[in-house]
Amino acid sequence: MAPAPAARLAVREAALAQARTLARAGRYTEAAELLGGEHDVAVLDLRARIHAQQGRWDEADRCWAEAAALAPGDRSAAEGRRRIAEIRARAARPGRVRVARGAVRAGGALAALLALAMLADLWLDRADTPGRVAVAAPPATAAPSGSPSVSPSASPAPDPLDGLHLRTPGVRVVRRDGELAVTFDRGLFERDATLTRRGRATLRELGERLRPEAGRLAVAVIGHTDRTAVRPGGGYASNAELGMLRVTVVREVLSAAAGIPAVRFSTSTLAGALPPFPDGGVAPDDPRDRTVSMRISAAVAR
């Protein structure tokens, strides 16, 4: 039998994965009930995104502020709060839309678009999903005629993602707003949390390609399993626990190969929910789903 902490972690990760699925379907009340009173960073981030999708900016901002307090430098919390500040600033300008607490008033297309942009990477785990549409923020409004000109700020530092060349055999890379989504054509693991020989070699090659920008990157790793439930007495309490163990293995291998500190990895699992290859075969134990997916982004300066 798994130790109590591992069992609690497995239950928590399974609940979080299910809450994501419910929220994606617009079933926000049920998702919130599953999240309960937990106050870790992942739960607060999901709760904030649900509030933002509903136009409840104050509640969303409070959740992201609490997440930022728990994990200073957390990219999702910082980006969420930045976008809410942008919504409020634009709404306060003369002639702009006004956003009411808990609702978007008539003419609030801007706020709705920004809310969707905040949620665009929530359902991150299948970067190769056909028909996926990226939502971009609206262009800035030109300054009125006669307004004083504003001198341009200093050029921003080059994006570390621009210099990366990650495409290798078996690795899929999709560039999205501010990140690279990475998936794998083959499963990285055996039925347990043991990497296959090919899987270990693929991760090491990927790490070598990340190494030139290692000091400027953050990596989110999401664990997956096939849809077959783990066998009683098989060493794992649930698919969620197995998914988290796989994430831990990948983090250690990639950290060593790339030189990225382990503290700049974030980890979660969807277990057998939203598998990377849902239509790849009739059998629920598709070996390609014994894997992880990743989001690689620029690290937030501290």
N, C-alpha and C positions, 0 to 999 in steps of 0.2 A: 504494500500500500504506500502511496506517495506521502511524503511528509506534509503536515498541515499547511506550512507556508506555500509549498508548491501547489497544493490543491486550491488554496485561496486565490493564488495568482491565476491558475487555469480558469476558475470560475469567473474571475473579474475580466480576463481577456475575452472569454466567450461572450459575456454580457456586453462588453464594449463593441465587439464585432457585430452582434445582433442589433445593438442600438444604432450603429452606423447604417445597417441595412434598412432599418425602419425609417430612419431620418431621410435616407435617400428616396424612399417611397412616399415621403411627405407625412409620415405617421409620427409627428413630432411629440405628441403627448405620450404615446407608448414608448418612444425612444427615451424621453426624459424619465419615465418611471423606471426603466431598466437601469439608467445611470444612477438613480437613487441619490444618496447623500455623499457619494465619493467625491473627493476633492484633489485627485492627483492631476498632473498636467494634461494627460491625454483626455481624461473625462472633461476637464474644464474647457479644453479646446473644442471638443465636440459640442458641448453645451453652448459655448459662445457662438459657434457657427449656426446652430439651430436658431438661437435668438436673432442672429443677423439676418438669416433667411426670412424671418418673420417681421423684420423691420424694427426689432426691439433693441435699439442701439445701446441704451444705457445698460441693460442686462448683459449684452454681449461684451461691452467694454469692461464691466466689472469682472466677468469670468476671465477674460484675457489678462486683466491686471493681476488677478490672483494667480494665474498660471505663471506670469512673468515674475511674481514674487517668489514662487516656488522654484522656478528654473530661470534665473537671470540670463538674458541673452537668447531665450527661446525664440526661434525665428517666426513660428506661426503666431505666437502672441504679439510679437512686435509688429508684424505685418497686419494683423487684424486690427490692432489699435490705431495704426497709421491710417488704414482705410476708413475707419470710423471717423477719425479726426478730419479726413478729407471730405467725407460726406457732410459733416457738421459745418466745416468752413465754407463749402460751396453753397450749402443751404442758407447760410447767413448772409451771403452776398445779395445786394439789391438785384431783383429780377430773377433770382434763382429759385428753385423749388424749395418748399418748406417741408421738413420731415417731422412729423409728430411722433411722440413717444408711443411705440407699440403699433404704429401704422404708417403707411406711405400715402400722403394725400394726393389728390388729383394733380397730374403733372409731375409725379415723382419718378419718372423713368430713370433719371440719373441714379437715384438712390437704389432702385431695384437692380440696375445693371451692376453697381458696385457691390451689392449684396451677393449677386450671383458670382461675381469675380472672386469674392472671399471664399465662396464654396467650390470654386472650380477645381481645386486640388483635393477636396475632401474625399472624393471617390477615386483615389489615386491609383488603385492597385492594378488596373488593367489599362496601361498606356496604349495598348494595341487595339482597344475596343473600336470596332468600325463605327463611323459616323460621329465620333466624339467632336464636340464643337468647343473651341476655346472662347471665353468671354473676355473681351478687352474693355478697359475703362474708357469712357468717352474722351475725346480730345479736349484739351484745355481751351477755354474761351479766350479769344484775343482781347488784349487790353483796349479799353475805349480810346477813341481818337483824342489826342491832347494829353493823355496820361503820361506821367514822367516815365522815362525808360528805365529799365532795371538792368544793371550790368550783369552779364552772365557769370555764374559761379565758376569756380575752378573745375576743370575737367575731372569727372569721376575716375576712380581707379579702374583699370581694365577688368572686365568680368572674367573670373577664373575659369568659368565654363567654356569660354570661347576658345581657349587653348587646348582643350581636352579632345583626344581622338580615341574614343572608347569602342568603336565598332570592331569587333573581332568575331570569328566564327562562333555561332550559337548565342550571341549577345545582341539584343535589340535595344536601341537607344532612341528615345523620342524627346526632342527639345520642346519644352513648354515654358510658359512665362516664369522665368526665374529659376528653372530647374531642369535636370535631365532625368527622365523616367527610364529605368533600366529593367528589362525582363530577360528571361532565358528560354531558349528553344527546347532545352532538355531539363529534366529534373536534376537538381544538384545533389540530391540525397538518395540513400537507400531507403528502405521502409522506415528506418528509425532516424536518429539524428546524426548518422554517419555519412560524411560526404563521399560521393563516388570519386574514383580517381580522376575522371574527366571534370567533375564539378570542382574539385580542389584546384586543378590546373587552370580552369577558367577563372576562378576567383583570384588566383595569384597573378594571372595575366592582366586582369582588370585592375588589380591593385597597382601593378607596375605602371599602367597607363594613367592612374590617378596621382602617382607620386610627384610629378612635377609641380602640381598645385596643392599638395597635401596640406600645407599650412593655411590654406584659404578655403577649405571645403568642409561641409557638414553632410552627413549621410543618414538618411532615414531608411531602415531596413524593416520590411514587413514579411512575416513568416506565413507560409502556406502549407497545407497538407492536402492529400486527396480526400474524397468525401466518405471514405470507409472509416467507421468509428474504430478507435483503438480497442484491442482485445483486452478483457479483464486480465490482470496479472501480467500484462506485457511490458511493464516498466513505466508506463505513462498513464496519468489519471484521465487524460482527455486529449483530443486533437489540439486543443488550445495550448496545453502544456508542451506537446511535441513541437508545435509551431514556434513557441518561444525558445525552446532549446535549439532549434535550427537557426533562429535569428542570432542567438548567442555565439554559435559556432562560426557563422558567417562574419559577424563583427570581429571576432578574434583573428580569423584568417586575413580578412581585408585590412584590418588595422595594421597587422604586421607587414603585409605586402606593400601597402601604400604609404605607411608612415603617418597615418591620420590618427590622432589620439582617440582612445576609446570614448572619452567624454564628449566627443563631437559626433557620436553615433546616437540616434534615437531608435528605439525598438518597439515593435508591436506585432500582433498576429491577427489574422482573420481566420486561422484554422482552416476548416473546409468550406467556409462561406466565401462567395465570390471568387472561385478558383481561377487561376490565370487561363486555364483551358476548359471552360465549361462545356464547349461543344466539340471537344476533341475526340470523344468516343462515348459509347454507350455505358461502358463499365465505370463505376464510381471510383475505381482505384487507378486512374490515369497516372502513370509515373511522372509525367511532366509537371504535375501539380505538387510534387514533393520538392519544393523550391522556396525561394524568396523573391521579392521584387524590391526595388530601391528607388529613392528619390535623392538625387545629388544636387546640392545647392551651394551657393556662397555662404561661408560661415559669417555669422553676425559678429561684428567687432564688439569687443567688451571694453 
